Amino acid sequence: MMALLDVSDILCDPDFMDTGLVCERLTQTIGANGRATNAPAQTSFAGVVTSDKGDLLMRIAEGERTVGSIIIHTRFALQDGRPGQTADVVIWQGRRFTVSAVQDWSHFGRGFVMANCDLLPLQG
């Protein structure tokens, strides 16, 4: 049975939605020599972006690094790197985030996904 709550109206509301999101997904082509080549393809999409844990400074014996994460609710089908695919990278406000987990909520109204995204690059 499909749920009766349709939150996609809120996801598409311009008061909440961010239209400046970009998904960078690797596409694979096979050349004439039979070798696979990966190339990033960028697609613009819209969604509601909220803070997950925010930016955190991690201090460890080897040094320090900043980690951060966001949550995106969108009708765009983001991928989290399950077997046979590479995780999408989302570009938001000039920062790059890798999609680490996707929950499918397609049974709510017109459907949407909730994606947890971790800040890139992982460096000190």
N, C-alpha and C positions, 0 to 999 in steps of 0.2 A: 504494500500500500504506500502511495506517495504521500509525503508530509504536506500539510495544507499551508504552512508558513512559507511565503515567498519573499525572501530577503534580497532577491536580486534587484528589486526596486530601489533599495537603499544602496546597493553596490553600484548602481548606475546613476545615483543622484549626484549632480555636479558639486554639491556642498561637501560630499565625502570623497568622491572619486578623484584620483590623480591620473591624468591622461598622459603624463610624461614618462611612463615606464617603458623600458625596452628589454625584450627577451633576446638573449644571444644563445642560439642553439647550434650545435655542430651538425653539419650535414655531411654525408659521406658519398663520394662519387668514385666509380671505378674507371680508371683511365684505360687507354688503348693497350697499355702494357700489362693490364690486369691487376695493377696495384691500387689500393684504396687511398684516397686523399680526403682528409677532413678539412672543412672550411666553415668558419662561423657565418651564420646568417642572422641578421637582426630583424626583429619584428616589434613594432610599437603595439602596446596594449594599455588598457586602463584597469585600475583596481583601487582598492582601499588599503592604504599602507598604515600600519600601526607599529609602535615599538614592541619588541619582544623583551629582551633583557637590556636593550640599549647598548651603549659603548662602555666597555669595562677595560681598565688597565690591569693586565695580569703581570705581576712581578714574581719572577722565579729566579733561582740561582744563576741560570744561564743568561738572564737579561730580562727585558720587559717587552710586552707586545700588547696591542689593543685588539680586543675581540668585540664583536657586536652582532646583533641580529635584529631582523624585522619580521613581521608577519604580513602577508599579502592575501587579501580576499579578492578573487577575480573570477570572471567567467572564462578567461583564457586558460587553456589546459597546459599548465606548467608541468615540467618533468623533473623528478628528483633522482635520476640516475639508477633506476632499477636495472636488473640484468639485461644486457643488450642495448643499453642507451646511456648517454652521458647526461649528467645533470645540467639543467639550464643555468645560465648566469643572467641575473637581472641587474640592469643598470638603473639606479634611482638617485637623483640629485647628485650626479657625478660620481657616485660610489658604486662599486661592483659587489654583488652578493651572489653566492652560489645557493641554489635551491637544495636544501638538505632533507626536507620531508614535505609531502603533499597529502592532504586529506581530501577525499572526494565527497562532496556534499551535493551530488547531482540529483538526489531525491528531494531536495527542497526547492519547490517552485521550478523556475527555469534552470536551476542548478548553478553551482560555483565550486571552486576549490579554495582551500586555505593552504598557503605555502609558507613554511618556515625557511628563512633565508639567512645565511651566515656571511658576515663581512669578509671580503677578499681584499688584498692578498693576506695570507697568513704569514706575517713577518714581524720582526721586532721593531 
